[in-house]
Amino acid sequence: MTAIPSFTGDANPYGGGDPYADYRTADFPFTQYTDLADRRLGAGVIAANDEFFAQRENLLVPEPAEFDPEHFGHKGKIMDGWETRRRRGASADHPWPTAEDHDWALVRLGAPGVIRGIIVDTAHFRGNYPQAVSVEGTCVPGSPSPEELLGDDVKWTTLVPRTAVGGHAANGFAVAAEQCFTHLRVNQHPDGGIARLRVHGEVVPDPAWLEALGTFDVVALENGGRAEDASNLFYSPASNTIQPGRSRKMDDGWETRRRRDQGHDWIRYRLAAQARIRALEIDTAYLKGNSAGWASVSVKDGEDGEDGEWQEILPRTRLQPDTNHRFVLPEPAVGTHARVDIFPDGGISRLRLFGSLTPEGASRLAARHQELGG
């Protein structure tokens, strides 16, 4: 396994020009997974012990943190992140914070899931970042209040032990806990600022909820679907196509570079579990001069995505720009994976596959949910 790059120490003071020019980052292997802390999935920062300089909600803003060197307010420099005041000791004889002193924020994940990696991003916090961070996780069903989560009866699991981090850097941590989590407690020791938090993992849906729904979108991220692979990710990630809600702007979908050959582009998905699909939608919202010209959809029934043959459930069909296209299948199609092919290139904003789990799919999903402690 490739070692995760780590960063420590201050970054240089901002010297003008592009503030990201000296930003320290790396390609973390776990970023292929869904960001479970995405606001679009319903994630939120529900409490923090201190947010004197910058609001806790900034942690989950989807865009990279911005920096304006001249932006000051009545409390000081305004930062695009979560920043606490400087901690002090108990007396003049000991003005320094103790080793146990720290600030914390409670994060509700957008969907319960297994966490594969966490990024604590200190972008633009060059000399005011925490000395170290730690992250804990818990699984509490329903909609617990901050007071309930902080109660003595809640068990927290350490996902990232107290670890030194660097300023103006993407600090990445692989997570090995094979269990389901719903909430995180992010700690910074002893104080400071964090720009963004990303929590990459696999959604673990509640089988009882899906059973109650009956028919639902079996490829949606929030229901446990996942974009496994794609031919091209030049402009935007394939996972955008299975985000909740309608696309709100062009880069909220999936768009490929312009092809100059006779090929075509595609995305392969894993469904929530084996499902029986009855209808589908392909939306090209906000893709006006760059939507796909045609699209087809196929499904495959095989646990690893390699078994079985692809069965075309929507033949190559002309798409209109900035339009939601709906199709009722002549007969239900059973599969564990799906694939959308677009011709020759361009993009789509959303794919919806409406159906229900088969008995086998429901049984497998229930077993996994129980195994992970969901």
C-alpha positions in Angstrom: 0.0 0.0 0.0 1.3 3.4 -0.9 2.2 5.6 2.1 0.0 8.6 2.6 2.0 11.8 2.2 2.1 14.0 5.3 2.8 17.7 5.9 4.0 19.5 9.1 5.1 23.0 10.0 4.2 26.5 9.0 3.8 27.5 5.4 5.5 30.7 4.2 3.6 33.9 4.8 1.5 35.0 1.9 3.7 36.9 -0.5 1.2 38.0 -3.1 0.0 36.4 -6.4 -1.8 33.1 -6.5 -2.4 32.0 -2.9 -2.5 28.4 -3.9 1.0 28.5 -5.6 2.7 27.1 -2.6 -0.2 25.0 -1.3 0.9 21.5 -0.3 -1.2 18.6 -1.5 -1.0 15.1 -2.9 -3.1 12.5 -4.8 -4.7 10.5 -2.0 -5.9 7.0 -3.1 -9.2 7.2 -1.1 -10.6 10.2 -3.0 -12.1 7.8 -5.5 -14.8 7.3 -2.9 -17.9 9.5 -2.2 -17.5 12.5 0.1 -19.8 11.5 2.9 -19.5 15.0 4.3 -20.9 16.6 1.2 -23.6 19.2 1.9 -25.5 18.0 -1.1 -26.0 14.7 0.6 -27.3 16.4 3.7 -24.1 16.7 5.8 -23.8 19.5 8.4 -21.6 20.9 11.1 -24.1 20.8 14.0 -22.0 22.2 16.8 -18.6 23.5 17.8 -17.2 24.7 21.1 -15.7 27.9 19.6 -16.0 29.7 16.2 -14.8 33.1 17.2 -12.9 34.0 14.0 -14.6 31.9 11.3 -17.8 29.9 11.2 -17.9 26.1 11.5 -20.2 25.7 8.5 -17.3 26.7 6.2 -15.8 23.3 6.8 -18.2 21.6 4.4 -18.4 24.2 1.6 -17.9 22.1 -1.6 -15.6 24.6 -3.4 -11.9 25.2 -2.4 -11.3 27.8 0.3 -10.8 31.3 -1.0 -8.4 33.9 0.4 -8.7 37.7 0.3 -5.6 39.3 2.0 -7.5 42.5 2.7 -10.7 41.1 4.1 -10.9 42.0 7.8 -13.8 42.4 10.2 -14.3 43.6 13.7 -12.9 40.4 15.1 -9.8 40.3 12.8 -8.9 38.6 9.6 -11.9 36.9 8.0 -10.9 33.4 6.9 -12.8 30.9 4.7 -12.8 28.0 7.2 -13.5 27.2 10.8 -11.2 29.2 13.1 -11.2 29.4 16.9 -9.6 32.0 19.2 -6.2 31.5 20.8 -6.2 29.3 23.9 -4.5 30.5 27.1 -3.4 28.9 30.2 -4.9 29.1 33.7 -2.5 31.7 35.2 0.4 34.1 34.7 2.7 31.4 36.0 1.4 29.0 33.3 0.1 31.0 30.4 0.2 28.1 27.9 -2.7 25.7 27.2 -2.4 22.2 28.6 -1.7 19.1 26.6 -5.4 18.2 26.9 -6.8 21.5 25.7 -8.5 21.4 22.3 -11.4 22.7 20.2 -14.0 20.5 18.6 -16.7 20.4 16.0 -19.5 17.8 15.5 -20.2 16.8 11.9 -23.3 14.9 10.8 -22.4 12.9 7.7 -24.7 13.3 4.7 -25.2 9.5 4.6 -24.1 6.7 6.9 -21.1 4.9 5.6 -17.7 3.2 5.9 -15.0 5.8 5.9 -11.9 5.1 3.8 -10.0 8.4 4.2 -10.3 11.9 5.7 -8.7 15.1 4.5 -8.3 18.0 7.0 -7.5 20.9 4.7 -5.7 23.9 6.3 -5.6 26.0 3.0 -4.6 29.6 3.8 -4.0 28.9 7.4 -0.3 29.4 7.3 0.6 30.3 10.9 -2.8 29.9 12.5 -3.5 26.2 11.9 -3.8 23.6 14.7 -0.6 21.9 15.9 -2.4 18.6 15.6 -5.7 17.1 14.8 -7.7 14.0 15.7 -11.0 12.6 14.4 -13.5 10.3 16.1 -16.6 8.6 14.7 -19.8 7.2 16.1 -23.0 5.5 14.8 -26.2 6.9 16.2 -29.4 6.3 14.3 -32.1 9.0 13.8 -31.4 12.7 14.3 -29.6 13.1 17.6 -29.0 16.5 19.0 -25.5 17.8 19.9 -26.3 17.2 23.6 -27.2 13.6 22.9 -24.0 13.0 20.9 -21.9 14.5 23.7 -23.6 12.3 26.3 -21.6 9.8 28.3 -23.5 6.8 26.8 -22.2 7.5 23.2 -19.2 5.4 22.2 -16.7 7.2 20.0 -14.1 5.3 17.8 -10.8 6.9 17.0 -10.4 7.2 13.2 -7.4 9.5 13.2 -5.2 9.6 16.3 -3.8 12.9 17.4 -1.4 13.7 14.6 0.7 16.7 13.7 -0.4 18.6 10.6 1.0 21.3 8.3 -0.3 24.7 7.5 -1.7 25.6 4.1 -1.8 21.9 3.2 -4.2 19.0 2.4 -3.6 16.7 5.4 -4.8 13.2 4.4 -5.4 10.2 6.6 -6.3 6.7 5.5 -9.0 5.1 7.8 -9.1 1.3 8.4 -12.2 1.0 10.7 -14.6 -1.4 8.9 -17.8 -0.2 10.4 -20.6 2.2 9.7 -20.5 5.8 11.0 -23.1 8.6 11.1 -21.2 11.4 12.9 -17.7 12.7 13.4 -16.0 14.7 16.2 -13.2 16.7 14.7 -10.6 18.0 17.2 -7.9 20.5 16.8 -5.1 20.7 19.3 -4.9 23.1 21.0 -6.7 25.7 18.7 -6.5 27.3 15.3 -8.2 27.0 11.9 -9.2 24.3 9.4 -10.5 25.4 6.0 -12.2 22.2 4.7 -13.1 18.7 5.8 -13.6 15.9 3.3 -14.7 12.4 4.5 -14.4 9.8 1.7 -16.1 6.5 2.0 -18.9 4.1 0.9 -22.5 4.8 1.7 -24.2 2.1 3.7 -28.0 2.6 3.4 -30.5 1.5 5.9 -32.3 -1.6 4.4 -35.5 -0.9 6.4 -35.7 2.6 4.9 -35.3 1.3 1.4 -37.9 -1.4 2.0 -40.3 1.2 3.2 -39.8 3.3 0.1 -40.4 0.4 -2.2 -39.5 2.0 -5.5 -36.5 4.4 -5.3 -33.5 5.5 -7.3 -31.2 2.4 -7.1 -28.1 4.2 -8.4 -28.3 7.4 -6.2 -25.4 8.1 -4.0 -27.7 8.6 -0.9 -29.1 5.1 -1.5 -25.7 3.4 -1.8 -25.0 3.7 -5.5 -21.5 4.5 -6.7 -19.7 5.6 -9.9 -17.0 3.0 -10.2 -15.2 4.1 -13.4 -15.5 6.4 -16.3 -13.8 6.9 -19.7 -13.0 10.6 -19.0 -13.1 13.0 -16.0 -11.6 16.0 -17.6 -14.1 18.7 -16.5 -16.0 17.1 -13.7 -16.4 13.9 -11.7 -18.8 11.1 -12.8 -20.2 10.9 -9.3 -22.0 14.2 -10.0 -24.5 12.3 -12.1 -25.9 10.5 -9.0 -25.9 13.4 -6.6 -29.3 14.3 -4.9 -31.5 16.9 -6.6 -31.3 18.5 -10.0 -28.1 20.1 -11.3 -27.9 23.8 -10.5 -25.1 24.8 -13.0 -23.0 23.3 -15.8 -20.2 22.0 -13.6 -22.7 20.2 -11.3 -22.9 17.4 -13.9 -20.4 15.3 -15.8 -18.6 16.7 -18.9 -15.8 15.1 -21.0 -13.2 16.7 -23.1 -13.9 17.1 -26.9 -13.1 13.9 -28.8 -11.2 14.0 -32.0 -11.6 10.3 -32.8 -14.4 7.8 -33.5 -14.8 6.6 -29.9 -17.3 7.5 -27.2 -17.5 8.1 -23.5 -19.1 6.1 -20.6 -19.6 5.7 -16.9 -20.0 2.4 -15.0 -22.0 2.3 -11.8 -22.5 -0.1 -8.9 -26.2 -0.1 -7.8 -27.3 -0.1 -4.1 -27.7 -3.9 -4.5 -29.2 -6.2 -7.0 -32.3 -4.4 -8.2 -35.2 -4.6 -10.6 -35.2 -1.4 -12.7 -38.5 -0.2 -14.2 -37.8 3.3 -15.4 -35.0 5.8 -15.9 -34.1 9.4 -16.4 -31.2 11.1 -18.2 -31.0 14.8 -17.5 -28.8 17.3 -19.5 -29.7 20.3 -17.4 -27.4 23.3 -18.0 -25.5 21.4 -20.7 -26.6 23.4 -23.7 -23.9 23.5 -26.3 -22.0 20.5 -24.8 -24.6 17.9 -23.9 -24.2 14.4 -25.2 -25.7 13.8 -28.6 -27.0 10.3 -28.0 -27.0 8.0 -25.0 -27.6 4.3 -24.2 -28.0 2.5 -20.9 -27.1 -1.1 -20.0 -27.2 -3.3 -16.9 -25.1 -6.3 -15.8 -25.8 -8.8 -13.0 -22.6 -9.8 -11.3 -21.2 -8.9 -7.9 -17.7 -7.7 -9.0 -18.9 -5.8 -12.1 -17.0 -8.2 -14.4 -19.3 -11.2 -14.3 -22.2 -11.5 -16.7 -23.1 -9.8 -20.0 -24.2 -6.2 -20.4 -27.9 -6.0 -21.3 -29.0 -2.9 -23.2 -32.2 -1.5 -21.6 -32.2 1.8 -23.5 -30.9 1.7 -27.0 -28.9 4.6 -28.4 -31.3 7.6 -28.1 -31.1 11.2 -29.2 -30.7 13.7 -26.3 -31.8 17.3 -26.3 -29.7 20.0 -24.6 -30.8 21.2 -21.1 -33.6 18.7 -20.9 -34.8 15.9 -18.6 -35.5 12.7 -20.6 -37.8 10.0 -19.1 -38.2 6.4 -20.2 -40.4 3.6 -19.0 -38.9 0.2 -19.7 -41.1 -2.3 -21.6 -40.2 -4.9 -18.9 -38.1 -4.7 -15.7 -34.4 -5.3 -16.0 -32.4 -7.0 -13.2 -28.8 -6.0 -12.4 -26.1 -5.1 -9.9 -24.3 -2.6 -12.2 -25.3 -0.1 -14.8 -23.5 1.7 -17.6 -24.4 4.8 -19.5 -22.7 5.4 -22.9 -22.7 8.8 -24.5 -22.0 9.5 -28.2 -19.7 10.8 -29.1 -18.7 13.0 -26.1 -20.1 15.9 -24.0 -22.0 15.3 -20.8 -25.1 14.6 -18.8 -26.1 16.1 -15.5 -28.0 13.3 -13.8 -28.9 9.6 -14.3 -31.8 8.1 -12.3 -32.7 4.4 -12.3 -36.0 3.7 -10.6 -36.8 0.3 -9.3 -36.7 -1.9 -6.2 -34.3 -4.4 -4.6 -34.7 -8.1 -5.5 -35.1 -10.5 -2.5 -31.4 -11.5 -3.1 -30.3 -7.8 -3.2 -32.3 -6.9 -0.1 -30.8 -9.9 1.8 -27.2 -9.1 0.9 -27.7 -5.4 1.8 -29.3 -6.3 5.2 -26.4 -8.7 6.0 -23.8 -6.0 5.2 -25.7 -3.4 7.2 -25.7 -5.7 10.2 -22.1 -6.7 9.8 -21.0 -3.0 9.8 -23.0 -2.2 12.9 -25.4 0.1 11.1 
